[in-house]
Amino acid sequence: MTKHTFKYYYEKYKHAIPLFIYGIIYMTWFVYLERTITKDYTVIHVALDDRIPFCEIFIIPYLLWFAYVSAVIVYLFFKNKDDYFRTCIFLFTGMTIFLIISTLFPNGQHLRPKVMPRDNLFTWLVARLYSTDTPTNLWPSIHVYNSLGAHLALIKTKGLSGRKWLHASSFVLSLSIILSTMFIKQHSVFDVVTAFIMAAFMYGIVYKYDILTAHRAHKEKARTRTPQIN
């Protein structure tokens, strides 16, 4: 690869750098929490949790979350750089708040069934999930928060404004993912509700206030005020 070619691709795709850096930071921090917070944590539970039945088929939308959020980020990465940055701001902020809460306020739940009520492919998948994901570090639910973030990103992207079928499909999938967190006993209703509250707050900052545009305007204003040295 020539120097010119490298420079071309670097300039074209350098907006991937924050994503990779944050991905490393997040996974390192999260794995550390998963390995260290195994006891002496606050149990999160509300009465409504006991009224929600275990329904193993919801493991399907729960696992689809990984592809859903990733697909939205990749699409925006190539198609709309500004909305890609808005989505990253939305997701990274919420995920960081989640990590800080988990660090300062260790939390977990005791909602998982001790014995699977049925023996089928879906309960097998849930059991595999349980074996790799501890019932700790849950509040607020990142599955819920990022699903809302991905859906908002799709409906707020100008290039997809007329794709009603896509908006509807995204809504159904994100709703299914949100419900799945409770039906497979991965999260308390409290985790879900607080994720909605955090998402609503970040929606106001990222999309209503439009922090990205405001930041650029501030930088431009500061640049024009800087005295030029002749």
C-alpha positions in Angstrom: 0.0 0.0 0.0 1.4 3.3 -1.0 1.6 6.4 1.2 -1.0 8.1 -0.9 -3.4 5.2 -0.7 -3.0 4.8 3.1 -3.7 8.5 3.5 -6.8 8.3 1.4 -8.3 5.4 3.4 -7.2 7.0 6.7 -9.0 10.2 5.9 -12.0 8.3 4.6 -12.4 6.0 7.6 -10.7 7.6 10.5 -14.0 8.1 12.2 -13.8 4.4 13.1 -11.0 5.1 15.5 -13.2 6.4 18.4 -15.4 3.3 18.0 -12.5 0.9 18.3 -10.9 2.7 21.2 -14.1 2.9 23.1 -14.8 -0.8 22.3 -11.6 -1.8 23.9 -12.2 0.4 27.0 -15.7 -0.8 27.4 -15.0 -4.5 27.1 -12.0 -4.3 29.4 -14.0 -2.5 32.1 -17.0 -4.7 31.7 -15.0 -8.0 31.9 -13.3 -6.7 35.0 -16.7 -6.0 36.6 -18.0 -9.4 35.6 -15.0 -11.1 37.3 -14.9 -9.1 40.4 -18.5 -8.4 41.3 -19.7 -11.9 42.3 -21.1 -11.2 45.8 -21.9 -8.4 48.2 -24.1 -6.6 45.6 -27.5 -5.0 45.9 -30.3 -7.2 44.6 -32.6 -5.4 42.2 -36.2 -6.5 42.4 -39.7 -5.1 42.1 -43.0 -6.9 42.6 -43.8 -6.9 38.9 -40.8 -9.1 38.2 -42.6 -12.0 39.9 -45.6 -11.6 37.6 -43.7 -11.9 34.4 -43.4 -15.5 33.3 -40.2 -17.1 32.0 -40.6 -17.5 28.2 -37.5 -19.0 26.6 -38.4 -18.2 23.0 -37.5 -14.6 23.7 -33.9 -15.7 23.6 -34.1 -15.1 19.8 -34.7 -11.4 19.9 -32.3 -11.1 22.9 -29.5 -12.5 20.7 -30.6 -10.5 17.7 -29.7 -7.4 19.7 -26.0 -7.9 18.8 -26.7 -7.9 15.1 -29.3 -5.1 15.3 -27.1 -2.6 17.1 -24.0 -3.5 15.1 -25.9 -3.2 11.7 -27.2 0.2 12.6 -23.7 1.5 13.5 -22.1 0.0 10.4 -24.8 1.4 8.1 -24.4 4.9 9.5 -20.6 4.6 9.4 -20.7 4.3 5.7 -23.8 6.3 4.8 -24.1 9.3 7.2 -21.0 10.3 9.2 -22.9 12.9 11.3 -25.6 10.5 12.4 -22.9 7.9 13.0 -21.3 10.3 15.5 -24.6 11.2 17.1 -25.3 7.5 17.6 -21.9 6.9 19.1 -22.4 9.8 21.5 -25.8 8.4 22.5 -24.5 4.8 23.0 -21.1 5.6 24.5 -22.5 8.0 27.1 -25.2 5.6 28.3 -22.7 2.7 28.3 -20.2 4.7 30.3 -22.9 5.7 32.8 -23.8 2.0 33.2 -20.1 1.1 33.9 -19.8 3.8 36.5 -23.0 2.8 38.2 -21.9 -0.9 38.2 -18.5 0.1 39.7 -19.8 2.4 42.4 -23.0 0.5 43.1 -22.6 -3.2 42.5 -25.9 -4.7 41.6 -27.5 -8.0 40.5 -30.7 -10.0 40.5 -32.0 -13.4 41.6 -34.7 -13.8 38.9 -33.2 -16.7 36.9 -35.0 -20.1 37.2 -32.8 -22.6 39.1 -34.1 -25.4 36.9 -35.3 -24.9 33.3 -39.0 -25.6 33.2 -38.7 -27.2 29.8 -36.1 -29.0 27.7 -35.8 -27.6 24.2 -33.5 -25.6 21.9 -34.5 -22.2 23.4 -33.9 -23.3 27.0 -30.6 -24.7 25.9 -29.7 -21.3 24.5 -30.8 -19.5 27.6 -28.7 -21.9 29.7 -25.7 -21.2 27.6 -26.3 -17.5 28.0 -26.6 -17.9 31.8 -23.3 -19.8 31.9 -21.4 -16.9 30.2 -23.2 -13.9 31.5 -23.4 -13.4 35.3 -26.6 -12.1 36.9 -24.7 -8.9 38.0 -24.0 -5.5 36.5 -27.5 -5.0 35.2 -28.7 -1.5 36.0 -29.7 0.2 33.8 -30.2 -2.4 31.0 -27.8 -1.7 28.1 -29.8 -4.2 26.0 -32.8 -1.9 26.4 -30.8 1.4 26.2 -28.9 0.5 23.0 -32.0 -0.9 21.4 -33.7 2.4 21.9 -30.6 4.2 20.6 -30.4 2.1 17.5 -34.1 2.6 16.7 -33.8 6.4 17.3 -30.8 6.5 15.0 -32.7 4.8 12.2 -35.8 7.1 12.5 -33.7 10.3 12.8 -31.4 9.6 9.9 -32.5 11.8 7.0 -31.6 9.2 4.3 -34.2 6.8 5.8 -37.0 9.3 6.5 -39.3 7.7 3.9 -38.6 4.0 4.8 -41.7 3.4 6.9 -41.4 -0.4 6.6 -37.9 -0.1 8.0 -39.0 2.1 10.9 -41.8 -0.3 11.6 -39.5 -3.4 11.5 -37.0 -1.6 13.7 -39.7 -0.7 16.2 -41.0 -4.4 16.4 -37.5 -5.7 16.8 -36.4 -3.2 19.4 -39.7 -3.8 21.3 -39.1 -7.6 21.2 -35.6 -7.1 22.5 -36.8 -5.0 25.3 -39.4 -7.5 26.3 -36.9 -10.3 26.0 -34.7 -8.9 28.8 -37.6 -9.5 31.2 -39.1 -12.7 29.7 -35.8 -14.6 29.9 -35.1 -13.2 33.3 -32.0 -11.2 32.4 -33.3 -7.9 33.8 -35.7 -6.5 36.3 -38.5 -4.2 35.3 -36.5 -1.6 37.2 -33.5 -2.0 34.9 -35.8 -1.5 31.9 -37.6 1.6 33.2 -34.4 3.3 34.2 -32.9 2.5 30.7 -35.9 4.3 29.2 -35.4 7.3 31.5 -31.7 7.5 30.5 -32.5 7.2 26.8 -35.1 10.0 27.0 -32.5 12.2 28.7 -29.9 11.4 26.1 -32.4 11.9 23.3 -32.9 15.5 24.4 -29.2 16.1 24.4 -28.2 14.3 21.2 -31.2 15.0 19.0 -33.3 17.8 20.4 -30.5 20.0 21.5 -28.2 18.4 18.9 -25.0 18.5 20.8 -22.9 17.6 17.7 -24.0 20.7 15.8 -23.7 22.9 18.9 -20.2 21.6 19.5 -19.2 22.4 15.9 -20.8 25.9 16.1 -18.9 26.6 19.3 -15.6 25.5 17.8 -16.2 27.7 14.7 -17.1 30.6 16.9 -13.9 30.1 18.9 -11.8 29.9 15.7 -13.2 33.1 14.3 -12.5 34.9 17.6 -8.9 33.7 17.7 -6.7 36.6 16.6 -4.7 35.9 13.4 -0.9 36.5 13.6 0.5 38.0 10.4 
